Amino acid sequence: MTVPPGPPTEASSSGTPIPPAAANSGAIGAMGLDLQEGRVIPRRQVISWALWDWATQPFNSVILTFVFTALYLTSDTFLDPAVAALGKDDPAYEHAIAQLASGLGWAITIAGILIALLAPVLGQRADVAGRRKVWLGGATAALVLCMLALFFVQGSPAYFVLGVSLIAAGTVFSEIAGVNYNAMLVQVSTRRTVGKVSGLGWGLGYIGGIVALVLVVVATSFDWWGMPTDNGLAFRVIAVGCAIWTLIFAWPVLVYVPEAPPAPGRERVSFWRSYVVLYQDIVALWRNTRPTFWFLLASAVFRDGLAGVFAFGAVIAAVAFHFSSNDVMIFGIAANLLAGVSTIVAGRFDDRFGPRAVILTALGGLVAAGLLVFFLHDSGKLVFWVFGLVLTLFVGPAQAASRSFLARVTPAGRESEIFGLYATTGRAASFLSPMLWSAFILVFGATYWGILGIVIVVAAGLVLMLFVKEPARQ
C-alpha cells in the first residue's frame, strides 16, 4: 500500500527534517502521523504491536511491582537473621526493612541515569539506520536474560545487591526496547485512531499482568504442588516464568509490523557525534515544535510520579499496610483489571476529547487518591484496598494518553529519537520519585511517608501540564 507523501519540510543543521514555523502556534505540520493519512492499517499489525505490551508486562507487574521486589527482595529474607528475629513490631526491624526499600530506590535511580544518557541517542541511531525492530528485539532479549538471571538471587542478605542490580538492568533494557516500541505506534495508527491504539497496547499490558498474577496466586494456593520453596525458590521460579512468557508473546511485533525506512536526509554519524546532533535537534524542537518541547518537560515530571506508583505501590501495601503475600497478589490482579479496562476506555476519550484532557483528569485523580492513602493510613488495610485501587484507575490512562500526545506532535522520521528524548526527559527527572521516596522514609523512619514523596512529584507534573498546549486534532 502506498503511503501518501507528507507536507514539505525544511532541514535542520544536522540534516533532520523539521516542520514549518507554523508549529509555534500549535498548527504543527509534517508530523509522523500526517504520513499515515489515508492508510488502512491491517488489524494483524495493530494486534501484533499491542501484544508487546502484554509480553513484557510480567516484568512490570510480577517482578517490579507486586511479587518479586515487594514480597521477596524487600522482605526480611534479606535481613541479618538477628534483626529478622526481632519481629515486625520492633523499630529496628522496621528500620531495616525500610533500608531495603530505600536500596531498591537507589538502584532504580542509577538505572534512570543510564536510560537518560542512552535512550535518545540510541533512538536517533535507530531512526537514521531504519533499525527500530533490531533495537526492540535486542533489548527485549536482554530483558529476558535479566529475568532468567534472577533465578540465582538466593534468599540471603549477600544476594540483595545482585537482585537490585538485575532489577535495575532489566529496567534499562525494558526502557530502551520501549523507546522503539513506542516509536512504532506511528506505524500502526492514524490521527483518528492513535489514542485507541495506544490505549489498546496499555490495556492489553494490564490484562496480561492479571493473567500472570493469577497464575502466581494459583501456584501459591496449591503450595507449588509440593515443590520446595525454601531459599526463595518459588520467587526465583516466578522470574523464570516471566522470562518465558516474554519470549512466547514478544515475537509477533518483530514478524508482522514492517520496519520503518531509514529517515531521509539524515547522516549517519559516530556514537559520540550523535550527542552533538541530539543537541542540535533539541534546539530545533525549541524553535519549531514548541508544544513537543514543553510536553517533554512536563511529562518528565509526572511520568516519574507514575513510575513511582508502579515501583513502590506493592511495597507500600506489604510494608506500610501489612498486606499478606496473597493480599498483595490479589490486589495486583484487581489493580491490573481496573487499569486495563480504564485505559482501553480512556483511549476512546483520547481520540474524542484529546490526550491533554485525559492526562489532566488522570493526574488530578492520582493526587487526590494518593493524599487520601497517606492521611488515612492509620485506618488500616481498607484504606489501601479502596484508594489504592482508585489510584490504578488513573495510572494507565495517563500513560497511554502521554504516548498518544507525543505521537501527535512528533516530526516524521524522528519517532525513535523523540521517544528516546521522552525516555530521557523522564529519566532525567527519574531521580525525583525514588529520591523523595527514600528521603521521606529516611527522615521520618516509616515506609508510608514515601507515599507523600510520590504524590508531590505527580502534583508538580500536573501543574506543569497546565501550561502545555493541546496538539492539533483533525
C-alpha positions in Angstrom: 0.0 0.0 0.0 1.3 3.4 -0.9 1.6 6.0 1.8 0.8 9.5 0.6 3.7 11.9 1.0 3.6 14.4 3.8 3.9 18.1 3.6 7.3 19.5 2.6 9.7 20.2 5.4 12.9 22.2 5.9 16.1 20.7 7.2 17.9 21.5 10.4 21.7 22.0 10.5 22.0 18.3 11.3 20.0 17.3 8.2 16.9 16.5 10.3 13.6 17.4 8.7 11.8 19.9 10.8 8.3 21.3 10.5 7.5 24.8 9.3 7.3 27.8 11.7 3.5 27.3 12.0 4.3 24.7 14.6 5.0 27.5 17.0 1.3 28.3 17.1 0.3 24.7 17.7 -0.7 24.1 14.0 2.0 21.5 13.6 2.8 20.2 10.1 5.0 17.3 8.9 4.3 15.1 11.9 4.8 11.3 11.5 1.0 10.7 11.7 0.4 13.0 8.8 2.2 10.5 6.6 -0.3 7.8 7.7 -3.3 9.8 6.5 -5.4 7.7 4.1 -3.8 4.4 5.1 -5.8 1.4 6.3 -3.7 -0.3 8.9 -4.0 -4.1 8.8 -5.6 -5.4 12.1 -2.9 -8.0 12.4 -0.2 -5.3 12.6 -2.1 -3.4 15.3 -2.6 -6.6 17.4 1.0 -7.7 16.9 2.2 -4.3 18.0 0.0 -4.2 21.1 1.0 -7.8 22.1 4.5 -6.5 23.1 2.9 -4.6 26.0 1.2 -7.9 27.0 4.5 -9.8 26.6 6.6 -7.5 28.8 4.0 -6.7 31.4 5.1 -9.6 33.8 8.4 -7.7 34.3 6.5 -4.7 35.4 3.6 -6.3 37.3 5.0 -9.5 38.7 8.7 -8.7 39.1 9.0 -4.9 39.6 5.8 -4.2 41.4 3.7 -6.8 43.1 5.7 -10.0 43.7 9.5 -10.3 43.3 10.5 -6.9 44.8 7.6 -6.4 47.2 7.3 -9.9 48.6 10.9 -11.2 48.3 13.6 -8.6 47.6 12.4 -6.1 50.3 11.3 -8.8 52.8 13.1 -10.0 56.0 14.6 -12.8 53.9 17.4 -10.3 53.0 17.9 -9.0 56.6 20.5 -10.1 59.0 19.0 -13.1 60.8 19.4 -11.4 64.2 17.4 -8.4 63.0 14.8 -10.5 61.3 14.2 -12.4 64.5 13.1 -9.2 66.3 9.8 -9.3 64.5 7.6 -6.7 62.8 6.8 -4.7 65.9 10.4 -3.9 66.7 11.6 -0.4 65.5 15.0 -1.9 64.4 13.2 -4.4 62.2 11.0 -1.7 60.6 14.1 0.5 60.0 16.0 -2.4 58.4 13.1 -3.2 56.1 12.9 0.5 55.2 16.6 0.4 54.3 15.9 -2.4 51.8 13.1 -0.4 50.2 15.5 2.6 50.1 18.2 0.5 48.5 15.8 -0.6 45.8 15.0 3.1 45.2 18.7 4.0 44.7 19.2 1.1 42.3 16.3 2.3 40.2 17.7 5.9 40.4 21.0 4.6 38.8 19.1 2.8 36.1 17.3 6.1 35.4 20.6 7.9 34.9 21.8 5.3 32.4 18.5 5.5 30.5 18.7 9.3 30.4 22.2 9.1 28.8 21.5 6.4 26.3 17.8 6.4 25.2 17.7 9.4 22.8 21.0 8.7 21.1 20.1 5.0 20.5 16.7 6.1 19.3 18.3 8.6 16.9 20.6 6.0 15.5 17.6 3.6 15.1 15.8 6.3 13.1 18.7 7.1 10.8 19.5 3.4 10.1 15.9 2.2 9.9 16.6 -0.4 12.6 13.9 0.1 15.2 13.0 -3.6 15.2 16.6 -4.6 15.7 16.9 -2.5 18.8 13.5 -3.6 20.0 14.4 -7.2 19.6 17.9 -6.9 21.1 16.7 -5.0 24.2 13.8 -7.4 24.7 16.2 -10.3 24.6 18.4 -8.6 27.2 15.4 -8.1 29.4 14.6 -11.8 29.2 18.2 -12.6 30.2 17.9 -10.4 33.3 14.7 -12.1 34.3 16.3 -15.5 33.9 19.3 -14.4 36.0 17.0 -13.5 38.9 16.8 -17.3 39.4 20.3 -17.0 41.0 19.2 -14.5 43.6 19.1 -16.8 46.6 17.3 -15.8 49.9 20.3 -14.4 51.7 21.5 -10.8 52.5 24.6 -11.5 50.4 22.4 -11.7 47.3 20.5 -8.4 47.8 22.9 -6.4 45.7 22.7 -8.9 42.8 18.9 -8.8 43.0 18.6 -5.0 42.8 21.3 -4.8 40.1 19.4 -7.2 37.9 16.2 -5.3 38.5 17.9 -2.1 37.6 19.5 -3.6 34.4 16.1 -5.0 33.4 14.6 -1.6 33.8 17.2 -0.1 31.5 16.7 -2.8 28.8 12.9 -2.5 29.1 13.0 1.2 28.6 15.4 1.0 25.6 13.1 -1.5 24.0 10.1 0.6 24.9 11.6 3.6 23.1 11.5 1.8 19.7 8.2 0.1 20.5 6.5 3.5 21.2 8.0 4.9 18.1 6.3 2.1 16.1 2.9 3.4 17.3 3.1 5.9 14.4 3.4 3.0 12.0 0.2 1.2 13.2 -2.2 4.1 13.7 -3.5 7.3 12.2 -4.5 10.6 13.8 -8.0 9.3 14.2 -7.0 6.1 15.9 -3.8 6.8 17.7 -5.5 7.2 21.1 -7.4 4.0 20.7 -4.4 2.0 19.6 -2.2 3.4 22.3 -4.8 2.6 24.9 -5.2 -0.9 23.5 -1.5 -1.6 24.0 -1.5 -0.4 27.6 -4.8 -2.2 28.2 -3.5 -5.5 26.9 -0.5 -5.0 29.1 -2.5 -4.6 32.2 -4.7 -7.6 31.3 -1.5 -9.6 30.7 -0.5 -8.6 34.2 -3.7 -10.0 35.5 -3.2 -13.4 33.9 0.4 -13.6 35.1 -0.6 -12.7 38.6 -3.5 -15.2 38.6 -1.0 -17.9 37.7 1.2 -16.9 40.6 -1.8 -16.9 43.0 -2.9 -20.4 41.8 0.6 -21.8 42.2 0.8 -20.3 45.7 -2.7 -21.6 46.7 -1.6 -25.2 45.7 1.6 -24.8 47.7 3.5 -25.1 44.4 2.4 -28.7 44.1 4.9 -29.9 46.6 7.9 -28.0 45.1 10.4 -26.9 47.8 10.0 -23.1 48.4 12.9 -22.5 50.8 15.7 -20.2 49.8 13.3 -18.1 47.8 12.9 -20.8 45.2 9.3 -20.0 44.5 10.1 -16.4 43.7 13.1 -17.4 41.6 10.9 -19.8 39.5 8.4 -17.0 39.1 11.1 -14.8 37.5 12.0 -17.6 35.1 8.3 -18.0 34.2 8.1 -14.2 33.4 11.1 -14.6 31.1 9.4 -17.5 29.2 6.2 -15.5 29.0 8.0 -12.6 27.3 9.7 -15.0 24.8 6.3 -16.5 23.9 4.4 -13.3 23.2 7.0 -10.7 22.1 7.8 -12.1 18.7 4.7 -11.0 16.6 5.7 -7.4 16.6 9.1 -8.4 15.1 7.4 -10.5 12.4 4.3 -8.7 11.3 4.9 -5.0 11.8 7.1 -3.7 8.9 10.4 -2.0 9.7 10.4 1.8 9.3 12.6 3.0 6.4 15.7 5.0 7.3 14.9 8.6 7.9 15.5 10.6 4.7 18.2 13.3 4.6 19.8 12.2 7.9 23.5 11.5 8.0 24.9 8.5 9.9 27.4 9.7 12.5 29.6 8.2 15.2 28.1 7.4 18.6 29.7 10.3 20.3 28.9 12.7 17.5 25.3 11.6 18.0 25.2 13.7 21.1 26.1 16.8 19.1 23.3 16.0 16.6 21.0 15.4 19.6 21.7 18.9 20.9 21.1 20.4 17.5 17.8 18.6 17.3 16.7 19.7 20.7 17.4 23.3 19.7 15.3 22.7 16.5 12.5 21.3 18.7 12.5 24.5 20.8 12.4 26.7 17.7 10.0 24.9 15.5 7.9 22.4 17.6 7.4 24.2 20.9 4.5 22.1 22.1 6.6 18.9 21.8 9.4 20.6 23.8 7.1 21.7 26.6 5.3 18.3 26.7 8.6 16.5 27.1 9.4 18.7 30.1 6.1 18.3 31.8 5.8 14.6 31.2 9.3 14.1 32.5 8.0 15.0 35.9 4.5 13.4 36.0 5.7 10.2 34.4 8.3 9.8 37.1 5.5 10.0 39.6 3.6 7.3 37.7 6.8 5.2 37.7 6.9 5.7 41.5 3.4 4.3 41.9 4.4 1.2 40.0 7.8 0.7 41.6 6.7 1.2 45.2 3.0 0.6 45.2 3.2 -3.1 46.3 6.0 -2.2 48.8 3.6 0.2 50.4 0.9 -2.4 50.5 3.1 -5.1 52.0 5.2 -2.9 54.4 3.0 0.1 55.4 -0.4 -1.6 55.3 0.8 -5.1 56.3 -0.8 -7.0 53.4 -0.1 -10.7 53.3 1.5 -12.2 50.2 -1.8 -13.3 48.9 -3.4 -10.0 49.7 -0.7 -8.2 47.6 -1.1 -10.5 44.6 -4.9 -10.3 44.8 -4.6 -6.6 45.0 -2.4 -6.7 41.9 -4.9 -8.7 40.0 -7.7 -6.2 40.9 -5.5 -3.2 40.1 -4.5 -4.5 36.7 -8.1 -5.3 35.8 -9.2 -1.8 36.7 -6.2 -0.3 35.0 -6.7 -2.3 31.8 -10.4 -1.5 31.4 -10.0 2.2 32.3 -7.0 2.5 29.8 -8.9 1.0 26.9 -11.9 3.2 27.6 -9.8 6.3 28.1 -8.2 5.6 24.6 -11.6 6.4 23.1 -11.9 9.6 25.2 -8.4 10.5 24.0 -9.5 10.4 20.3 -12.7 12.3 21.1 -11.5 15.0 23.6 -7.8 15.0 23.1 -4.9 13.5 25.2 -4.3 16.6 27.2 -7.8 16.4 28.8 -7.3 12.7 29.7 -3.8 13.4 31.2 -5.1 16.3 33.4 -8.0 14.3 34.6 -5.9 11.3 35.4 -3.2 13.3 37.2 -5.8 15.1 39.3 -7.3 11.8 40.3 -3.9 10.4 41.2 -3.1 13.3 43.5 -6.4 13.1 45.3 -6.3 9.3 45.8 -2.6 9.4 46.9 -3.3 12.1 49.6 -6.2 10.0 50.9 -3.9 6.9 51.2 -1.3 9.0 53.0 -3.5 10.8 55.5 -5.8 7.8 56.3 -3.0 5.2 56.6 -3.7 4.6 60.3 -7.2 3.4 59.4 -6.0 0.1 58.2 -6.0 -2.1 55.1 -9.4 -1.0 53.9 -7.9 2.4 53.0 -5.4 0.9 50.6 -7.9 -1.5 49.2 -10.2 1.3 48.3 -8.0 4.3 47.4 -5.1 2.2 46.2 -7.4 0.7 43.6 -8.7 4.2 42.8 -5.1 5.1 42.0 -4.9 2.4 39.5 -7.9 3.7 37.6 -5.8 6.8 36.6 -2.3 5.5 36.0 -2.9 3.6 32.8 -4.9 6.4 31.1 -2.2 8.9 31.9 0.4 6.7 30.4 -1.5 5.8 27.2 -2.6 9.4 26.6 1.0 10.6 27.1 2.2 8.2 24.4 -0.7 9.4 22.1 0.1 13.1 22.8 3.7 12.7 21.8 2.9 10.6 18.7 0.6 13.5 17.6 3.4 16.1 17.8 6.4 14.1 16.6 8.1 15.1 13.3 8.2 12.4 10.7 11.3 10.3 10.6 12.3 11.2 14.2 9.9 8.9 16.1 12.6 6.8 17.9 14.7 9.8 18.7 11.7 11.8 20.1 10.5 8.8 22.1 14.1 8.4 23.2 14.0 12.0 24.4 10.7 11.1 26.0 12.5 8.4 27.9 15.5 10.7 28.7 13.4 13.6 29.9 11.5 11.1 32.1 14.7 9.6 33.3 16.4 13.0 33.7 13.7 13.6 36.3 13.6 9.9 37.4 15.6 10.6 40.5 12.6 12.6 41.9 10.3 9.8 42.9 12.9 7.3 44.2 14.8 10.2 45.9 11.8 11.7 47.6 10.6 8.2 48.4 13.9 7.3 50.0 14.4 10.7 51.6 11.0 10.8 53.3 11.5 7.3 54.6 15.0 8.2 55.9 13.9 11.4 57.6 10.6 10.1 59.2 11.7 6.4 59.6 8.5 4.8 58.3 7.7 3.5 54.8 4.3 5.1 54.5 6.0 8.5 54.3 7.3 7.6 50.9 3.7 7.9 49.6 3.9 11.7 50.1 7.1 11.9 48.1 5.4 10.2 45.1 2.3 12.4 45.4 4.4 15.6 45.4 6.0 14.5 42.1 2.7 13.8 40.4 1.3 17.1 41.6 4.3 19.0 40.2 3.8 17.3 36.8 0.1 18.3 36.9 1.0 21.9 37.4 3.5 21.8 34.5 1.0 20.1 32.2 -1.4 23.0 32.7 1.0 25.1 30.5 1.2 22.6 27.7 -0.9 23.3 24.6 -3.3 20.7 23.2 -1.9 19.2 20.0 -3.8 19.9 16.8 -6.6 17.4 16.0 -8.0 16.6 12.7 
